[in-house]
Amino acid sequence: MTMFSDEETTGAWIGRIWRPGIGPSVVTLRDGKLVDITSRSAPTARDVLEMDDPVAHVRNSEGEAIGFPDADRGASEQSDGLSWLAPCDLQAVKACGVTFAQSMVERVIEEQAAGDPTKADVVRSRVHKIVGNSLNEIVAGSEKATQVKQELVAEGLWSQYLEVGIGPDAEVFSKAQPLSSVGTGAEIGLHPVSTWNNPEPEIVLAVNSKGACQGATLGNDVNLRDVEGRSALLLPMAKDNNASCAIGPMIRLFDETYSMDDVRSAELNLHVEGEDGFVLEGWSLMSEISRDPLDLIAQVIGRHHQYPDGFVLFLGTLFAPIEDRDEPGQGFTHKLGDQVTISSKGLGVLQNTVRLSTECPPWEFGLADLMRNLAARNLV
């Protein structure tokens, strides 16, 4: 599959690859070619995003033209060839949950079913009978949202998920540690205890230490529905495991060709194809998000919390698959070997293969390793 369309290559991009014998390198796209622009002035993606004009930097910096990594190559520091890494490095990896009405209702169903997929259909019918589509037009934190909350409490259906979905405060959690995210072509990991899980295709914003959004990319916030459904206090176990966070292929910087308005109107497409022949198609419309992306950024960074290396922020997903894959009433869950493809016009294609987190390449290249590598290359 082609990772970028011809139109997309005209944008301003920043990414990271692993170069055997060298290490992690900062790259950009120029005239359809991948160019290594790693330098002493900007040895990391974080450094580029902290610049006043990162677009000018990626367009004008001297660099070395190199070949593209094999799109099907598992991205890993142990690779003997070029491989994609997640385009972020030193940044914190944050994520927003329950930002779409449909996925909010599914989180309520998970909670009511206590993580048991066999009970989900019964709970879903009850919830939809009471709620229906009445949540779609509600602005989070508004008077109407408060009224709906009171109605749901009266029906015994109020939930912590509805609180963060239509209440004044968004759900923001730490999805992964810096440098632990995987890039396109990599294997993505499921915790071995999970039997009910799904991909979450999302747009991911790249935000610098001043709170300015510099660009966007794609992400897969792999979710364990059974684990989180048992208890919201198990969210770290449901969300942060080896190779459970995929980001890429590259960050498209905001310029005259792509902006936050493009993020607001974006459509994300999801294609899951299993070794059993099962195919799942889905999409997520950013126009249906309950909170504006800039409002979500403001809830993450400010006087209450600083990020000196910036952060990347998953914006949440509309997608919550309920199609039966095996037995009736069981709904959808991943199987090992599933090929997950997430795409959005203007942001390229993110593709990964589902494995157990215990079988994916272990995360071994951390911050200390990065600093030693850059020092040995006289970049810091």
N, C-alpha and C positions, 0 to 999 in steps of 0.2 A: 504494500500500500504506500502511495506517495504521502510523505509527511507534510509537505507544504505545497499549496497551489502556486501557480505562477504569480497570481495577484499578491499572495501573502509574502513572497520573497522581496517585494518592494518595500516592506515595512522595516522598522528599526528593531532588531532582535538582539537579545543576549542569552547565552546558554552556557552550559558546562559539559565538557567531555573528559574522559579518561584517556590519556595518551601513554601507551606502554613505554616504560623506561623514563618517562618524564613526570607524569602525575596529572592531577586535575588542572584543566586549562579553561580559561574564559574564551568563548567564541562568539562570533556574530555571523550573520548572513550578508553577503555582498554579491550582487549579480548572480544569484543562484549558487554561490560557492560558500563553503564553510571556512571561516578565517579565524585563526588563533590570534587574539589580541591581548593575551596575558602580558602584563607589564609591571614594572616596579611601582608605577603610579596607581595601578589598579590590578593587583594580583588576584582579587576575588570578585565575584559578582556583587557582593555587598558593597565593595568600594565603588563600583560603577554606579550603583543605584543611589549612593550618597552624593554623587556629583550634582552640581547645579544644572548641568545640561548633559545627561547621560546619552541622549540621542546623538549629539555632536561627537561625543567620544567614540561610540561604536561605528559611526560613519567615517570618521577621519583618522582614527588611530592606525599606526602602522601594524601590520600583521602578516602572518604566514598562511597562505592558502593550503588547506589540507583536505583530504577526502572525507566523505560522510561515513559515519559508523553504519554498520549493517543494521537496518531497522529491526531485524529479528534477533539481533545479538543480545543476550542477557547482559544488561549493564552492570558492570562489577569492576572494582579496583583490581581484581585478580585476573581480569581479561587479558588475553595476549594480543588483542586488537583494539582499535578505537571503539569506545562504547559511550553511550549517552549517560550522563549523570543528571540528577535533578538540577534545574537551573538556579536554585538558591543554594547558599552555603552557610554563612554565619548567621543568617536570619533565624529568628524564632519561627516555628510553624504553628500557626493558630487556625482555629476553625470555628465557624458559626453553625449552630444546629437549629432546626425547627424554624427556618426562615420562609417556608412555603406552607400554605394552608393544607394541601394534600398530604405532604410528608408529616405535618404536625398531627393530623388525624391518625396516620399510621403509627406514630410514636405512642399515641394514646392507646391504640390497639395492642401494641407490644406490651405496654404496661399492664393493661387489663388482662391480657392473656398470660402474663407472667413468663414471657419468653417461650411459650408452647405454641408452635405453629398450627397444631391441630385445633386449637381453640380460636384462632384468629378470625375465621369466617363468621362465627357466631357473634363475636364481639364487634366485628366490622359492621354487620347488619344492624346491630343495636345502635352503634354510634352514628351511622349514616341516617338512620330513621329519625334521630333527634337533631343531629347537626346538619345533615344534608350538605348543601354547598354554601350555607349561610356565612361561612368564614372567609370566602374568597375575596370579598371586597372590604374586609375590615382592616383599618390601619392600626398597627400595633401601638398600644398605649393610648388610644383615643377613647372618648366617652362611649362610643359604640362598642368598643372592645370590652370596656368595664361592664356594660349591660349584658353582653353575651356571657361574660364570666359568671355573672350572677345567675343567669338562666341555667348554665351548665352545673353550677354548684347545686342548684335546686333539684336537678335531675340526677345528682350523684355521679356526674361524669367529669367534674373538675379534676385537672391533672397538672402536675409540675410541668409537663410539656406544653400544655395550653398557656401556662403562666409565662413561659419564655417565648411562646409563639405569638401571643397577642398582648402580653403585658408590656410595661415600659422598658424592661431590661432584656437584652438579647442573651442567648446562650453563647458564650465564647469559651472554648477549651483549648488546651494544648494538644495538638494532634500528634506531633512527632518532635524528636530532638534535632537540633541543628546537625546537618550532614547525614541524617539517618534516612531521609526520603530517597526513593529510587526514581530513576528516569524512565523514559519510554524504551520499550524493548526488554525491560527487566521483568522478573517474576515478582508478583505481588502475593503477600502472605496472609493466610487465615490461621488464627489460633486453632490448634488441634481439637480443643474442646467444643468448638462451635459446629452446629449442624443446621443453623438457620442464619444466613448471611447474604449480603448483596453488595454490588458496587454502588458508589454514589458519585456520579459525574458532576463536577462543579467547576466554576470559574474561580481561579485563585488570583488574588491581587498581590502585587509586589509594592510594599510600602516602606519608605525610608524612615530614619530615626526622627525626622521632623513631622512625621504623620502625612507626608505627601505621597499619594499613589503614583508610582512611576510607570506602571504597566500591568499586564495581565497574562495569565497562562491557564492551562487546564490541569485538573487534578482528579484523583480518585480517592475519596475518603472512605476506604474499605470499612464496612460496618458489620458487626456481629449482632444481629437482631435478637438472638436468644439471650446472649450475655447481658446486653443493656436492658432487655425486657425483664430479666430476673430482678434487677435493681439498678437504678440510675447511678448508684454509688460505684457500680462496676464499669462506668464509662471509660476509665483509663485502660482497663483490660479489653474492652470492646473496641477501642480505637487505636491504641498505641502498642503495636507488636512489630516484630521483625518484618520489614518490607511491606508494612500495611499502609504506607502512604506513598502514592505515586504522583509526581508532578512533572509537567513538561508538555511538548518537547522543549520549548524555549519561552522566555518571557518576551512578549511583544510590548515594546516601550510605547508610551503614548506620544503621538506626534500628529502631523497633519492628516495621516491616513487611518489612524485608529485612536479612539478616545474612550473616556468613561461612558459616553452616550452609546457607544457600540457595545460596551459591556451590558448596559441597561436593557438593550434591545436584542441581546444575543440569544440564539437557540443552540442548546447543546444536544448532540445526538449520541446515543449509546447503542452499541451492537455487541451482543454476547453470543459467542458460538462455542458450543461444547463438543467434546470428542464423541458424545452420544448422539450428535446430530441436532440437538436442541438449539434453537435460535431465539434470542430475545431482542426486540427492538424497543427503544424508549427515547424520550426526549425531555428536555427541561427548558422552559421559557423564562428567561430572566425578567421579562415584563410582569410576571406573576409573583415576584418576590415581595414579601410583606414589609421589608425594611430597605431603604435605599443603601447602596454600598457605602456611600460616604458617611451615613449615620452609623453603620457597623464599624467602620474604621474609628470613628470618634468614640465608640464605646470601648475600643481596645487600647488606644493610646491617648495620653493627655497628662494632666497634672497627677492623676491617680496612678498612672503606670507609664514608665518609659521603656523604650527599646533602643539602646545605643547602636545596635547593628541592624535595626529595622526588623520587619517581619513579613511573612507571606500569610495571606488570609483566605481560607476556603469560605465561600459565600453561602454554602448550603445548597440543597438540591430539592427539586420538585419531584424527582423520580423515586418511587417506592414500589417495586414490582410485586404484584399479587397473583400473577399467572401461575397455574399449577404446572410444575415440571414433572412430577412423578405421580403420586397418588392424589386423587381429588381432595381438595381442602388443605393440602399441604403447602400450597403457594410455591414461590420461587426460592431456591437457594443455589449457591454456587456448587459446582463440582470441580474437582482438580482437573487441570488442563483447559479450563475455559479460557478462550481468547476474548479479552475485553478491549473494545475500541471506543474511545471517546473523541469526538471531534466537534469543532465549532468554526464557522466561517470566520476567517481572520486570525485564528489561533492555532491552526494546524491539527495534528492527530497525535493522541496519546494512546499507546497500545501496550498491553501487558498480559502475561499468562498467570493464571491462578495456581498457586501451590500452597502447601502448608508453610507457615512461618518457620517451622523447624526444619524445613527442607530447602528454603531459599538460602542464597549465600548469606552468611552471617555478616552483620555490620561490624567492621573491624577498623575502619579508617575514621578516626575521630578528630576532634579539634587539635589535640596535641600533634597528631600525625600530620595534619595539614600545615601547621606552623613549622614543623621540622622540614617538611617537604619544600615549602616556600623559601625557608632560610637557606637550604642547600642549593636552591636555584638562584640565590642572591636577589630574591624578589621582596624580601622584608629585612 
